[in-house]
Amino acid sequence: MKKLGRTGQGYLLNTIIIVLLFTAAQLVTAAFGGEGSFKLVLVPSIWQCCYLMILAASLNLVLGFLGQLSLGHCGFMAVGAYTAALLSLACERAELFKDKEGVVFILVLFACVLAAGILSALIGLLVGIPALRLKGDYLAIITLGFGMIIINIINNLPFCGQDGLAQGSAAASLYKNGLGFGTKSKVEFLWAALLVTIVSVTLMFMFVRSKYGRAIRAIRDDEIAAAASGINTSYYKVLTFVYSAFFAGVAGALYSCANATLSTSSFAFTNGGILNSTFIVVMVVLGGMGSITGSVTAAVIMFFINYQIKNGSWVDSLPAAVQAVFQYPMLVYAIVLIVVIMFRPRGIFGSYEFSLINLKRELKAALERRAAAKAERKEARSNG
Amino acid sequence: MSTFIQTLIVGIRLGSVYALVALGYTMVYGIIRLINFAHGDFIMVGGYTMIFTVPVALALGLPAWAAVAAAAVVCALVGMGTELIAYRPVRKKGNNMTALITAIAMSLFLENLAQAIPAIGPNPKVASQIFAPGGIEIGSVTMEYTTIFTIIISAVVMLLLYWFTQRTRMGRAMRCVAEDKAAATLMGINVNNTILLTFAIGSGLAAVAALMYMAQYPRIYTTMGSLLGLKAFVSAVLGGIGIIPGAVLGGVVIGLVESFTTSYISSSMADTFVFLILIIVLVLKPAGIMGKNVGEKV
């Protein structure tokens, strides 16, 4: 057998740890899954965290690594969500599965997730080819425009318009027949959400570390220099955009699993809810533009803040004025965003990536740095 | 035929509102190369100010539209505050991307702050009548007074603005800073004050636009500025961003596109067509209709 290089060892180590954690999660679910707050609070939260993580990481590919601001990310998510929902409803009507049971349903579930990603990626290609000829402000506004067009078109499609899946009895049918999981199914299929998230984040992480990742970082740092070094800038830009759209679609599919109803207004650019393109930008900026670790962490942090602001019992003990502010979570996020940009534009992690195989070395280095700083201070004291 | 002319008139009226807002975008973009996403929300600020000032103006025996003066002052103050508190510190430290994200954050902040203020709240408010009801009938076409006033007031404001930027010292300073900041500093222009003035004027124009908008759609809500602002931005890009006559041209074009789509194709698809136009223009001629293509310097 060929000896593994350092990268290979890293991948092996990560795989082992992930498999262990995944099994542990399975065991925990099996042990506590039946009832109580685990079923009612924790599992739905994990579902939400899962798609938020994928969304944040996928936007980070474009925003952090490619250095282009895309404001239409929720449009791709909407495409994914509607694709998955419609496909699952179609399968249900064709009587491929019943009551979310059996192997066939699991196959359908993954087929839906995949189809959602692929359709999003196709739309991302359509959007990306014209849009990525522009950059900076123009790209931001054109992706914003595309996001709105996508929502507008979905609204006007006869089979998934505002009355199709959003309101009334049709909404209930998604819950009962299609993908929309109740709390019980959420526990049952928690492994699927975790699996999809792990695979997605891993694929994105590998993309960033590959030669493609190096190429797009070169484009971010200096486009002209990158082009002069023989990088086909438009090819790599579109590729990244499509790759990012694919995972936004996957996140959308998970979203349609986790929610009983779909409504285009929840994917619009400005809405009071948690899911809009700006919120994803907040997550990416908070975590650090250019760090997948940061995006994943920030998704969890932001979800937690959002949850606490809305449901935390400590909110009741706050003064009335603060409570009034908390009624409008986006106000809090806007302030968070401005403060982060002003005082720590690099976000929490900057471009740092967490790595198991380097952990020991990094810890050692950090300890040494601290010891050195201490020694220096001591010396300064004894001299002064 | 009468439908056509009616649609044309509606288009021009819509277009003049977009043009007024687009002027604010274009002036700020011209001078600091930043899409001021919060500009749409200045319209909202103006609208809500007028909700409170119109009754005062009526009580003083003035016409309702006189309330716009107070709104313009409030908007200008909010605009200057935004520049001082958020944009200037970020501009000093960060790059284009961080400035743009700050602008988006400011927009969200203003929208949600308005909702959190008890006197405003999340529910829409109904504005009182601004201009006299009714209109003039010419043949089978009705020209409402609101439409006439909207078009006249915007034309006057735009001409004033053009005169200001072309003929006055401050206007010249503004164009100077837009062209070359370093050179402007060397010529003894206070760049920061000029930028502040640009924000004040742009935001004041937003208040005038709010008046027009209220005259037509007497419903004020906290997110009213976001879509209006976006379309106005599209107008500015369409005409060539940074160019004042371009913004007016773009505004009228977008207004016409919207009114014709609404009356001939489908009202729910109007926004799609507006953004399609933007995309087509950006792909074919990124500098806009009146802009010049400038090569990139290495």
Interface residues (C-beta under 8 A of the other chain):
Chain A: L63 G67 L69 L71 P130 A131 R133 L134 G136 D137 Y138 A140 I141 I142 L144 G145 F146 M148 I149 N152 I153 N155 N156 I224 F269 T270 G272 T278 V281 V282 V285 M289 A324 V325 Q327 Y328 M330 L331 Y333 A334 I335 L337 I338 I341 M342 P345
Chain B: Y29 R33 L34 I35 A86 P89 V90 K93 G94 N96 M97 T98 L100 I101 T102 I104 A105 M106 L108 F109 E111 N112 L113 Q115 A116 P118 T223 S226 L230 F233 V234 V237 S266 S268 M269 D271 T272 F275 L276 L278 I279 L282 V283 P286 E296 V298
